[in-house]
Amino acid sequence: MGLDGIGRGGLPLAPMRPVEVEAGGGTKTFQIANGTAPAAPGGEVSAPVPIPKTPLERLRAGEINRDGYLDLKVDDAVAHLQGLRPEELDEVKTALRGQLASDPALVHLVSQVEGKDAT
């Protein structure tokens, strides 16, 4: 007796579809997984789109400081509140930022990432 998919070689691959690309005076056909685009218009291969870094990764890389990290987290947390007036949104952001700045677990995490002691 077994469970579906366990011990059978992993997840199934995305379905493949043929794509024709004109390059060098001829047409070539490639098989690609659905949802990917290997070539830009005109036939040249496009560069991969970089995956944006998370705020924590940016903090670890030294791209932002603690305040920048908190600002990004607050902006992310209130992104769904588009219908609020600017004054109301600022109140929510201020309250949320205050809670995040005083959260002991977050203070400890950020201090570890920055290489400082959380005292």
Backbone torsions as a table, in degrees:
resi	resn	phi	psi	omega
1	MET	NA	134.6	-179.3
2	GLY	-141.5	167.8	177.9
3	LEU	-97.2	148.9	-179.8
4	ASP	-56.4	128.2	173.0
5	GLY	82.4	-10.1	-178.1
6	ILE	-85.1	128.0	177.9
7	GLY	76.9	21.7	-177.3
8	ARG	-118.5	27.7	173.2
9	GLY	90.7	16.3	173.6
10	GLY	94.5	-167.5	-177.2
11	LEU	-75.4	150.8	177.0
12	PRO	-70.5	149.9	178.4
13	LEU	-79.1	156.1	177.1
14	ALA	-65.4	146.0	179.2
15	PRO	-61.8	145.2	-178.5
16	MET	-97.1	150.4	175.8
17	ARG	-139.9	147.1	179.6
18	PRO	-78.0	143.0	177.1
19	VAL	-133.3	131.4	178.4
20	GLU	-98.6	133.3	-179.5
21	VAL	-127.8	128.6	176.6
22	GLU	-89.6	127.2	179.2
23	ALA	-157.4	138.2	175.1
24	GLY	62.1	34.2	176.2
25	GLY	82.6	2.4	179.7
26	GLY	-138.3	176.3	178.9
27	THR	-114.3	131.6	176.9
28	LYS	-118.2	145.8	178.6
29	THR	-110.8	131.8	178.6
30	PHE	-121.9	153.1	173.0
31	GLN	-101.1	123.0	178.3
32	ILE	-129.7	159.2	176.7
33	ALA	-74.2	145.4	178.4
34	ASN	-57.4	140.8	176.8
35	GLY	92.4	-1.4	177.5
36	THR	-112.2	155.1	-179.7
37	ALA	-130.9	101.0	-174.5
38	PRO	-78.4	-20.7	-173.8
39	ALA	-131.3	144.4	175.5
40	ALA	-85.0	164.9	175.5
41	PRO	-57.1	136.2	-177.0
42	GLY	101.3	-6.8	173.4
43	GLY	95.9	-14.3	-179.3
44	GLU	-78.8	148.7	-178.0
45	VAL	-76.0	130.0	-179.4
46	SER	-83.7	150.7	178.8
47	ALA	-71.8	149.4	177.9
48	PRO	-63.7	144.8	178.7
49	VAL	-79.9	124.3	-179.1
50	PRO	-67.1	142.6	177.3
51	ILE	-83.1	125.9	-178.4
52	PRO	-62.5	144.3	178.3
53	LYS	-76.7	148.8	174.4
54	THR	-75.3	161.4	177.4
55	PRO	-56.5	-37.8	179.5
56	LEU	-66.3	-40.2	176.6
57	GLU	-64.0	-38.9	178.0
58	ARG	-66.2	-37.5	177.0
59	LEU	-64.6	-45.5	179.0
60	ARG	-61.1	-36.7	-178.7
61	ALA	-77.6	-7.4	179.8
62	GLY	81.7	11.7	179.9
63	GLU	-73.5	-29.8	178.8
64	ILE	-133.5	161.5	176.5
65	ASN	-101.2	-173.0	-177.4
66	ARG	-59.0	-44.8	-180.0
67	ASP	-63.9	-40.1	177.0
68	GLY	-63.2	-39.7	177.4
69	TYR	-61.3	-47.6	-179.3
70	LEU	-63.5	-40.7	178.4
71	ASP	-60.7	-44.1	179.3
72	LEU	-64.0	-41.4	179.4
73	LYS	-65.3	-40.5	178.9
74	VAL	-66.3	-45.2	178.8
75	ASP	-59.4	-40.7	178.5
76	ASP	-64.8	-40.0	-176.8
77	ALA	-69.7	-29.0	-177.4
78	VAL	-104.0	7.2	-177.0
79	ALA	-57.6	-30.1	-177.8
80	HIS	-81.4	-3.7	-176.9
81	LEU	-95.4	46.2	-175.4
82	GLN	-64.7	-26.0	-175.1
83	GLY	-80.5	-8.8	-178.4
84	LEU	-75.6	152.3	172.7
85	ARG	-68.7	153.9	-178.5
86	PRO	-54.8	-37.6	179.9
87	GLU	-65.7	-42.7	179.4
88	GLU	-65.0	-42.6	179.6
89	LEU	-62.6	-40.2	177.7
90	ASP	-63.4	-38.3	177.3
91	GLU	-62.4	-45.0	179.7
92	VAL	-63.3	-44.3	180.0
93	LYS	-62.2	-42.9	-179.5
94	THR	-62.9	-45.6	179.8
95	ALA	-64.3	-44.4	-179.3
96	LEU	-65.3	-42.0	-179.9
97	ARG	-63.7	-39.3	177.2
98	GLY	-62.2	-41.7	178.1
99	GLN	-66.2	-43.0	179.8
100	LEU	-65.2	-41.6	-177.6
101	ALA	-65.5	-26.3	-178.4
102	SER	-102.9	1.5	179.2
103	ASP	-71.6	117.2	-176.1
104	PRO	-59.1	-38.1	-179.5
105	ALA	-66.2	-42.1	-180.0
106	LEU	-69.7	-41.0	177.8
107	VAL	-59.4	-43.1	179.3
108	HIS	-64.3	-44.9	-179.8
109	LEU	-61.5	-49.4	-178.6
110	VAL	-63.7	-39.9	178.5
111	SER	-63.9	-38.9	176.8
112	GLN	-63.4	-43.3	-178.9
113	VAL	-64.9	-39.2	-179.9
114	GLU	-76.7	-11.6	179.9
115	GLY	82.7	23.8	178.9
116	LYS	-112.6	157.0	174.9
117	ASP	-77.2	136.1	176.2
118	ALA	-88.9	91.8	-179.4
119	THR	-111.5	NA	NA
